[in-house]
Amino acid sequence: MSEEKREYVIGKLEKYAGIIEGISTAAQSFMPQELKAKLFELHGLNSELLERVRNNSFEIAIVGLEKAGKSTFANALIGLDILPAKEERCTYTSSCVKYADQTYAEVEYYTVEEFNERFESNLRALGADFDSYEYGRVTLAELEAKINENDLDANRRNILEDVSDMIRSEFVIMPLLGKSDQHFNEASMKDAEFKNLIQNPDRTDGEYVPKPSFAVKRISIYSDKLEDMRNCIIYDVPGFDSPTAIHMEQTKERMDKADAIILIANASKPSLTGPQLTIFSSAVDSDNIPFNEKVFVFANRADESKDLEYNMGTLKNDLDKYHILRKNDSNRLIPGSAYAALCIAGGREDDQAVANLKANGISDGIEEIKKKLKEYNDVVRIHVIEKRVENLEKMILETADAIKLSCSAVSSGDGSNADMINAFVDVQNKIKEKLVFFESEIRKILDEKPLTSGLLAALKGKLNTGELLPDEDEILYIKERCTQSTAQFEASLRDFKRAEVREIFSEVTQCVTEDLKRETADELTGILLECFNVTPDHLYFEEIKTMTREYIDGYYRDFNLKTIQKTLTLRFCDEVFELLINKPFLMPDRLDFFLKNIDNIAALAVYDHSEEESRISNSKMDIADMPLVRSILFHEGTDGANSFSTVSPESRQKYIADLKKSIVLKLHNNLSELDSLAEQTVDWCCESGLSVYSFIQSLNRILPDLRFKRFNSEKECDELMYYLSLTSEHLEFQMTGESSKMNLLISRYNEACKSRENTHEWVIDRFKEDISILVNIISGPVVSALGLEIPFAANVSEITDKIKQHVHDKDTLFVDFYGKVYPKSEYQKIEENESVQKINAEKKAVLENIDVLLEELGKR
């Protein structure tokens, strides 16, 4: 298991431990006893698993039939010939072996109470009544009088044998019950006293031999020979076919908890028998981990096999047939000889067992299985741990649900259906009433335009012209790569920034829309909470709020704005991006693309706020005169300035000053003179390459000054306005003449192209102007053209209508939601006295802990 994964699992289990303790502490007054017991069990399972992962403990259960050589194998595995091993069955008590700096054993005995409980349980399983079930008071004669062995099944016959042996061994068992843990050093572990605590002693010369091992609860052996298996805990359990009932329980328990199971089979007698198949019939352990995922098979006594290859084939077929070993884990079947391994370790390599192994061309198998166990521990075992954690989490969730149910066990009123129905009608009417008001508020979005204003504000911060422009390092980089021509340099320069502005615009638009979408969902959630009379001080406020928000979010799953938003963006943005980024300034490509897409550009220009004054004075303004068009094609500002005009700014200002004087002189003369002056103005603007409409705008700006400082009557000012309208009419007349306005625009563009300079500096300056214009257009006309409020309001109105309809029709979706909320929303009404409030505080603390737990589990 990698250190990273181990630390991750430890972190999770530590958090679970703290939360379970918090729930247990807070739930003393109200939680049923069975739930407290369940919490205690969960805490124990969590602590045990946490300790195992912390210490990287690797539990191995050695299982098999009696006399299969389990103890001999365990001795060979740990390099310590200490566990009792002989032909007859001998292991009685399950033993575990661990690493330590020195070799010793520790024996733990049952207390009197524990043994009495076990003894009574066995007696009751036999189905007979006794005056007393206490150990020491039941005699062998009484047992034989009440129980007829012939009436018992095989399992209860085993129990009867256990009880009989306990009674016969009373004089050796009694002194051991409650005795302090006993320690044996390496030398004393070889004595009969120690071995009789592990094994089931046999009769001597037909005489019954007492069995002190009944009093032993647990034996732990520590060995300094386990240097290469420091993290392993090895269990040598009694045989599958032991007649003693408790042995089957010990075997199942150890297999259940083990990280790996080593099944000791017989390579000389390979067929699997009933007890082996029975023990594996459950298929999975208590954590739903298949046994065959954890199993290794050691084919022991390979030195005694006359046809090892055939026997191994037979054994493999049985393991596959009964699903004891997975087919893709066939390398976990290892032949060998534990006895031969001990011979080699003891310097007896001349033993026949060792020679037989060499003749078969195999080793004793011990190092091989150690290697496979290490690989399994390093790589595969994490999946076993993860499944244990997953099963623990499942148990925690089930217990959490039961605890939450116990927290909501109190209700207000008499709890009758009539109460719930009356409350339902009241809530139903409130929701319908408040949703009507909510719809009227949604319509205000169309007037207040929060998406448009929000988008403009966000774009101001995101679309920073200075940051979007190529810096000196970027320009130097492009120059170094593009040395062939200025055209190549310009293409690379423009390509460098192709996607940046578009991505920013798309990201900001999506964020602003999602923010408002969340706000409306929050408002709808608040409306429903208000209708349920659930306020933040309610015991279940957060839970009901979460349930309500999930209900509202169900309607928002069909919120269909993204597609509309994308369509509008494509319509109003693509041509502008293409013109200003991909088409070089004052090149034929830009004009050609403009003419092909003139309708969409004209549609966007309608939303240019800089043209409002012009549209007021002349609703028939030609696209060729629109400021947005002039800025794209000529880099001309809205004040009519154009760096490519043949008239200098000083000359233009002088012309306007002279014109103002001429208008003043002609105001009181024949209006035809104003007509002539207007015609001259149009000709002068066209010859100078200036926009007539921009020129008119400039003159419009001086009207307030003329009205309040120069003239004494409104009539005089009206005459000036008349001059301006005449100018517009002359322009329209000129547009309908032989040379249309568009032709003039094309001619002017082609003429301006002659002024294009073939230098890097000129290209860079013009591209910077393109970027600046693009930012202004996106932050102005494009945002206005999108008008996202209309589809947004339509979507929210549709959601509101659906909710109203479902509430009115008592739709299943709403009824189910109401059925979950009602009991919790009514709960708070019973909080009338101090004792109830105390319980509520405890319940709230429990629920808070459960919320933290669910959040940790990712189930909230």
N, C-alpha and C positions, 0 to 999 in steps of 0.2 A: 504494500500500500504506500503510495507516495506521501511525503510529509505534508504537502499542500492539501491533499484530500483528507488526510487524518486530522489536520488542524481545523478544516472546514466542518467535519462531522462533530468534532469535540465542541466547537463553538455552538452548533445547533443544540446539542444535547445539554450543554451547560445552561443555555437560555430556557430550554424546556424545564429543566430541574428547578430553576428559580421561579418560573411562572406557576408550576404545579404546587410548589411550596406556598406561594402567595395565595393561590385559590384555597388551599387547605386551611391556611391561617384565617382567611376572611370568612370561611363558610361554617364556622363552628355552631352557630345558633339555629340554622334552618335546614342544612343539608341532611338528607336521609342517611342512615348509617351505612347502607349498601354502597352509596356513592362515595362516602368517606373511605370505605374499604377499597373501592376501586381506585381512588386517587392514591391511596397508600401503595397499592399494587403497582400502579403506573410509575410512581416515584421509585419504587424498588427496581423495576425493569429498566427504567431510564438510568438509574445510578449504576446498575450492574453493567449495562452496555457502555456507559460513559467510562467506567473504570477499565473495561476491557479495551476500548479504543485508546484511552490515554496510555496504558501500559503496553499497547500493541500485543496484548495477550492472545495467544493462538492455541485454542483448545482442541485436543485430538482425542477422540474416543476409539479405543481398540476393542472391537467386538467380534463375536463369532461363537461357534459351538463350544461346549465344554471339551476339554482335551485337544482343542485345535492348536494350542500352543500360543495363546494370547499373552500369557505372562512371560513366556520365554521370548516372544517377539519384543515385548516391552523392555525386558532386560537387555536384549540386543540393541534396541533403539537407543536406550539411555546409557549403554555401556556399563551397566551395573547389575551383576547377577544377585539380585536381592529379593525380587518378588518370588513367591512360592511357585514352583513349576515341577510337576510330576505327571505321570501317566493318568492317575485318577484326577477327577475334578477337584480343584482345591481352592480357587479364589471364591471367598464368600462375600466379603465387603468390597464395594467399589473403592479403588485406590487412585490417588492422583500423584503424579511425579512432577516436580518443578526444579528449576536451577537454583542453586545456592552456592556460597563460597565453600561450604563444607557439607558432608553427607550426614543426614540424620532423618528421623521419622517423627511425626507428631500424630497422636491418636486422640480423637475427640469422642467422648461417650455421650449417650443419651442421658437426659435428666430423668428422674423418676416419673415426672408428669408426661414427658414426651413418650417414654416407653409404655406407660399405662394407656395413653391414647392409642398408640399403635397396637397394643395387645387387645384392647377393647374393640377396635375396628376389625381386627381379624376374627374375634369371637362372633361379633354380630354378622359378619359375612357368612358364617357357617349356618345361620338361620335358626339357632336354638336359644332359649331363654335360660339365663343363669341368675342365681340369687345375687351374685356380685360379679362385676367384670374387672375387678382390680387384680393386677398381677400379684401373685403370691397367695391369693385366696381361692383360686380355681385349681382343683386337683386333677391329676391325670385320670383317676377313676371317674370323677364327675364328667369329665370331657368324653370319656369312652362310653359312659352310660347315656349321654344325651345325643351323641353323634354316631350315626351308622355310616361308616366309610363307603359302603356299597351304594348308599343313596346319593352320593356326591358326584358332581362332574369333576373333570380333570383339574380344573383350576381350584375348586374348593378342596379337593384332596391335597393339593400342594399347600393350601392355607392350613389345613388340618395338620399336616406334617410340621409346618413352621410352629404352630401353637404347641403341639406336643413336645417339640424340641425345646421350646422356651420353658415349658413347665419342668421338663427333665433337667434342664441346665440352670434351674433357679438359684442353686447355691453358689454358682460361679458368676451368674449375671448380676444378682442383687448387689454385691459389693462394688461392682463397676459403675452402676447407675449413679449419675451425678458426680462422678469422680472427676477431678481436674484433668486437663489435658496432660497426657503422658508423653514423654520424649524418650527416644531410643537413639543412641549413637550408632555409627556404622558397624561396630563390632556386635552390639547387642541386637541389631536387626537380624542377625543370622540365628538367634536363639529361638527355641520353640515358643516361648512366651509371646514374642512378637508375631511369629508366623501364624500362631493359632488365632490371633486377632484379625488376620486377613483371610485365612482359609477356613474351610469347613472340615474339621478333623474327622477322620474315619474311625470306625470301631477298631479296637485292639483285642485280638483273640476272641472276637464275638461279643466283647463287652461294649456297652454304650459309652461314648466319650463326650463329656459336656462340651458345649459350644459357647465360649465367651464372646465369640464374634457377633452374637445377637445384640450385645450391649454397645457395639461400636457404631457410632453415627458417621464418622468420617476418618479416613487415614490419608495423611499427606506425607509424601516422601520427598526430601530435598537432596539433590545430588550435584556434586561439583564436576561430574562427568558430562554434564549437558552444556558445555561451553558453546558448542555450535548450535544449540537450540534454547538459548537463554529465554526467549519470550514464549516458549511452549509450555502448556500444561497438559500432561498426558494422563488419560484415565484408562485404567485396566479394569474392565467391568466383568461381572459374572457372565457365564455362557447363556446363549439364547435358550438352550434346552434344560436349564437348571430346573429342578422340581420345586425350588423355593420361590414362592409368589413374589416376594419383595425384589428378587433379582430381576424379574422382567420389568418392574417399575424403574429400577435403577438404570437398566440398559436403555429403556425408552427416554428417560430423563437426560441421560448423558448424550445420546444420539441427537436429541432435540436441541440441546444447547451447544453442541460441538460445532466448531468451524470446519473441521475435517473429520471424516469417519474412516478408520482403517478396518476393513473386513478381513479377518484371517480365514482363508479358505485352505483346503487340503489338496496340495498338488498331486499327492499319491492316490487320493480318493476324491476326484473332482466334482462329483454330482452334488448339487445344492439340495438340502433337505427342507422339510416342512417348517421347522422353527425359524430357519433363516429367511424363508419366503414370507412367513407371517409377520416378522418384525419389520420388513420393508413394505408391507402391503398398504400402509397408510400413505405412502408416496411422498408426503411433505411433512415438514416439522411444524411447530406452532407458529412460526413466522412465515408460513407458506413457501418455504424454501424446499424444493425437491431434495430428498435424501440423495438421489443419484448425482446431484450437483456437487455434493460434498464428499462422495465416496472414493476411496482408493482400495484396491484389493491386493493383498499380499498372499500369493499362493505359497504357503509354507510347506515345509517338508519336501521340497523339490529334490532333495538328496535321496529320498526314499522312492521316488517315482521311477518305474521301470520303462515307461514310454512318456517322457515329459512333454514332447511336442503334441502327442495325441491328447494327453490329459489337459494341457493348457487350452487346446481347441475346444474340448468338451466344456471346460469351465467358462470360456468366453461365450460359447453359445447360450449357456444357462444364464449368464449375467445379462446378455442381450435380451433373451426371451422374457425374463421376468423384470426387465427394466431396472435392474439393480445398478448397472453401470451404463452411462450414455455411450452410444456408438462412437461419437467423435472423441470420447475419452478412453479409447481402448489402450492408450499408452499408460493408463493408471493401473493396469493389471500387471503385476511384477512378480515373477517367480523368484524363489530364494529359500533360504533355510536359516531360521533364527538360531537354531542349535549350532549350526556350522559357524555362524558369526561369533557366537560366544566361544567356540573352540579356538577360533583364530585370535580373538581378543585375549584369551587365556594362554596363548602360546602352544596350543595343541593342534597345530596345522597338519599333523600326521593322522588325525582322526579320519575314519572312513567317510564320514559325512562330507568333509572338505574335499576328499578325493572324488566322491560321487559328483559333486558340483562341477569340479574341473572337467570330469568326463563328459558332462552335459554341456560344457562350454559356457557356463554362466557363473556369476558371482553369487555371494550370499544374499544380495538384494537390499541390504540395509542402507548402504550409502546411496543407492539409486532412489529408494523411496524417500530418503532424507532430502535429496536434491529436488525431487518432484514436489515434496511438501513445501520447500523453500520457494520454488517458482510459484506455486499456488498461493502462498502467503503474500508474496510480493505483487502478484498480478491479478489473480482471480478473486481472492478473498474479499476485495473491496465491494464486489457485487453482493456477496453474502451480507456484509455489514450494511450496505445500502438497503437491502431488502428487510433486514431487521429494523433499521430506522424507519423505513416506509411502513412496516406493520405496526410499529410503535406509534407513529403519527396517526395511523388509522384508528387505533384504540383511543388515542388522545381525543381525536375529533368526535368519536362516538360518545365518549364520556363528557366532552364539552357540550354536546347537544343535550344529553340527559341533564346536566347541571343547569343549562339555560332553561330547560323545561321546568325544572324544580324551582327556579327563580321566578317563573311566571305563573306559579301554581295558585296565587291569590287573585281573585277577581272582584270587581265592584258589583253592587246590586245583587240580585238573586241569580244572575247568570243565565236567565231564561232567553229563549230565542226571541221573545217579544222585545226585550231590551235591545238586542242586536239589530232587529229589523227597524225599530223606531230610530235608533242612532243612524242606521244606514240611510233612511229617508232624509234625515236632517243633513247628513254629510253630502248626500246626493244634490240636494237643493243648493247648499252653500257652494259646492264646486261649480255647478252650472252658472250660478250668479256671478261668481268671481271670474270665471273664464270669459264671460261676455265683456266684463270690464278690461280684462287682460288683452283681449283682441283689439279693443279700441286703443289701448296703449301701444300695441304693436304697429298700428297704422301710423302712429306718430313718427315711426322710423323713416317713412317716406318723406316727411317734411324736415325732420332734424338731421337726416343723413349721417348717422354716426359711423357707418362703414367708410363713407367717403372722407369725412374729416379725420377719422382714425388712421386711414390709409395714408392720407397726406402728411399727417404728423409723424407717422412711423417712417415714411420715405424720406422725410427731411433729415432724420438721423442716420438712416442707412445709406441713402444715395448721396454720398459726399463727393462732389465733383472732383475735388483735389485728390481724394484717395483713389478714385476710379481712373484718373489719368496715369499714363505710363510715367514712371519716375526715371531719373537719369541712368540708373543701373540697368533698368529694363530696356531703355532705348539703346544704350551701349551694347547690350547683349544682342539685340536684333541687328544692329549695324554690323557687328562682327560676323553674324551668320549670313547676312544678305549683302554681298559685295558686288553683285552683278549689275543691278540697276536700281533706280529710285522706285520704280514700279514694284519690284520684288520687295524692297524695303517696306513700302506702304502696305502691301498685301499682308506681310507678316505682322506689321504693327497693328493693323486692324483685326487680324485673326487672334492676336494675343489677348484682346479684351472682348472677344465675341460673346461669350456666354455669361460673363460676370454680372452685368446689369440685369439681364433677363432672369437669372437665378435669384438675385436679390428681390426683384419685383414679385416673382412668383411666391417666394418664401414669406415676404411681408404680407401679401394679400391673403395667403392661407392663414397666417397667425391672427391677423385682425378679425377675419371671419370666424375663426374658431373661438376667439375671445368672446365675441358677441353671442355666438351660439351657446357657449357655456353660461353666459349671463341669463339668457332666456330660459335655459333649462333650470338654472338656479331659482328663477322667479316662479316657474311652474311648480317646482318642488316646494318652495315656500308657501305657495297658495294651498297646496294639498295639506301641508303640515298645519297651516292655520285652520283649515276646515276640520281637521282632526283634533283641534285644540291642543296640539302638542307644542310646547315651548321648550327653550333650551334647558330649563330646570327640571324637565321631566326625566324620570329614572331611565327611560328607554329612548331618550331623544336621539342619540347618535345612531342607534340601531334602526329606529323608525325612519330617520332621515336617510340612512343608507338604502333601506328597502324602497322608500319613495323615489329616491334618485334613480335606482335601478329600474323602477317602473316607468319613469319619465324617459330615461335613456332608451328604453325599448322602442319608443315612438321615434326617437331621433336617429335610429339606425337607418331609416329611409330618407334622412335629410338630404335632399338632392340639389346641392348648390355647387359642388365641385365641378361637375360637368358643364353647367351653365357658365360658371366662372372661367373655365378653360376656353370655352367657345368664344365668349366676349373678349377675352384677352387675345386670342388668336386674331379676331376680327380687327381690333383696334390697335394692336401692338406690332404685329409681324412686319407690316410694310415699313413702319417707322424704324424699327430695329435694322431691317435690311438696308434701307436708304442711308442711314447715318453711320452704320458700322461697317457694312459689307461693300457699299458702293462709294468709291473715292469721290471727294469733292471736286466739282468742275470737270467731271469726266462724262462722256456720253452715256455710260451705263446708268448713272444716277438719273438722268433725265428720262431715258427709255423706261426704266422701272417705275418712275413717277407717273408717266403717261399711261402705262399699262394698269396701274392700280389707283387711278385718279379718283374713282368713286369712293373707295374706302378712306382715302386720305381726306377727301372732301367731307365725309361723314364725321371724321375725327375733328376736323377743323371747326365744325359747328360748335364743339364743346370748348373751344379756346376762349377763355375769359378775356383775353386781351383784345378780342374782336367785338366785344359787346357794344361799345360806343359806335363802332362802324356799322354794326347791324341795325342799331337804332336809327341812324341817319339814312341808311339805305339797305332795305331788306333784300335787294337783288344783287348783292355784292358777288362778283365773279371769283371763282376759286383762284385765279391767277393773282388776285390782289390780297388774298388771305395772308395774314402775318405768319401763320404756321408754315404755309407753302414757301413764302419768301425766306423764312429762316432756314428751311431745309435746303433749298436750291441755291440761295445767295448769301447765307449767313447774315441776313439783314435783320436788324432789331425792330421792335414794334414802333419805334419812333421814326422809322423811315431811313435811318442811317444805313449806308452801305459802303463798305470799304472799297468796292469795285465800281462805284458810281464815278462818272467823269467830273462831277461837281464836288468840290471840297466841302467839308462841314461849314467852313467860314463863309463860302459863297452861298451855300444854302440858307444860312442864317440871314445874310444880307438881303437875299431875294425875299424872304418872308417879311423882313422889316420894311423894304420898299413896297411890297404888296399891301401891307397894312396901311401905309400912307396913301396908296392909290385908292384903296377901298374907301377910306375916309373922305377923299376928295370927290368920289363919284357917287356917294350915297344919296345926295340930294339932286343929282342930275338924272338924265333919262336912264331908265333901268337897262336899256339896250347896251349902255356902256359897261354895266356890270356883266352882262352876257358876254361881251367881247373879252372882258378881263378874265372871266371864268375859262373861256376857250384857250386864251393864252396860257393860263395856269396849267391846264391839262397838257398842252404841248410841251411846256417847259419841263414838267415832271417826267414825261415820257422820254424826252431827249436826254434828261439828266439821269435816267435810270432810277428814278424815285417812285415809290408807291403813291398814287394819287390819294388813296384812302388814308394812308398814314399821314400824308400832307394835310388833308382835311382835319384829321384828328388833332394835329399840331395847332391848327388855327382855332379849332373848337375850344382849346384850352385857354385861349386869350379872351374868350367871350365874357367871363366874369369881370375881367379887368376893364374891358370896353364898356360893359353895362354900368359899372359903378363909378368909373373915373372919367370916361371920355364923353359919354352921351347923356342927354337929359331926358330922353324918352325911350320907351320900349320900342317904338316904331323904328328908330335908328338901328337898334340891335336886331330887330326882325329883318331889316334890309340886309344886314350882314349874313344872317342865316339864309336869306334868299340867295345871296351870292354863293354860299356853300352848296346849296341844293343845285344851283345852276352848274356848278363845277361837276357835280356827280352826274348830271344829265348829259353833259358834254362827253364825259368819260364813257357812259353807256352808248351814246351815239357813235363814238369812235370805235367801240367794241363791235358794233353791228355793221361797221363799214367794211371795206375791202380787206383790211388787215384786222382779223379778230384779235381779241385780247390774248388768247392762247398762243396764237402765232407770234404775237409780240413777245410773249414770255419765252417761247422757244428760241426766237431770234436773239433775245437778250441773253439767254443762257449760253447759246453757242458763241456769242460774242465774248461773254465773260470767260469762257473756257480758254480764250487766247491769252488771258492774263495769268493762267496757271504757271507756276514756277517749278522747275525740275530739280528741287533741292530738298535735302532731308529736313532742314529747318522749316521750310514752307509746309511740307507734308505734315510735320509734327504739329505745327501751330494750327493748321486747318482741322486736323483730327481732334485736337483738344477742343476746338470750337464745336465740332460735331458732338463730342461727349457732353459738353455743357448744354447744347440745344436738346439732346436726347433726354437728359435729366429733367430739364424744364418741361418738356412735352409729357414725359411720364408722370411727373408730379402735378401736372395740370390737366390738359385735355383728356389724357388716357384715363385717369382716375375718374373724372367727371363722366366720361363716356360709358364706363363700365356700369355705373348705376346699380351697384350690387344690392342696394336696399330693396329694390323691387322683387327680385327672386327670393331674397332672404325673408322678407315679410310674408311672401306667398307661402313659403315652406312652413314657417312658424304658425301661420293661420291654419294651414292644412292639418298640422299636428294638433292644434287646439281644437279644431272641429272634430277630429277623431276621438280625442279624449272626452269631449262633451257627449258625443254620440254613444261611446262605450258606457259612460256613466248613466246616461238616460236609458239605454237599452238593457242595463244590468248585464253587460257583456261578461263572458267568463273571465277574461283577462282582468277586468276591474274587480269583479266579485272575489276572485282568488286573492288579489292584492289586498282588498279590504278585509278579507277573512284573516289574513296574517297580521294586519296592523291593529285591528279593533281590540283584541285582547290586551295587547301591550299598551295601546293608547288609553285604555280605561283603568289600567292597573293603579295609577297614581291616586285615584279617588279614595282609596282605602287608607292612605297615609294620614291617620287622624290621631294616633297616640304615640307616645315616646317609644314603646317597645317595638311597634311596627316600623317606626322610622329607623330604629337601630338595625332591624333586620334588612330594611331597604338599603341602608348604607352598606351593610355587608354584601348584599346582593349586587349592589352597584360596583363594589370593589371586585367581586368575583367576575362580573361581566366585563369589567375593564381588563382584568387579567386574561380572560378568555379572548377578548378582542386582540390583545397583544399577542397571545398564543396563535390565533388564527392568522394574524398578520405575518408572524414568523413562518407559519406553515404555508403562506401564500394562498389562503383559502378565503380571504375576506373579499 
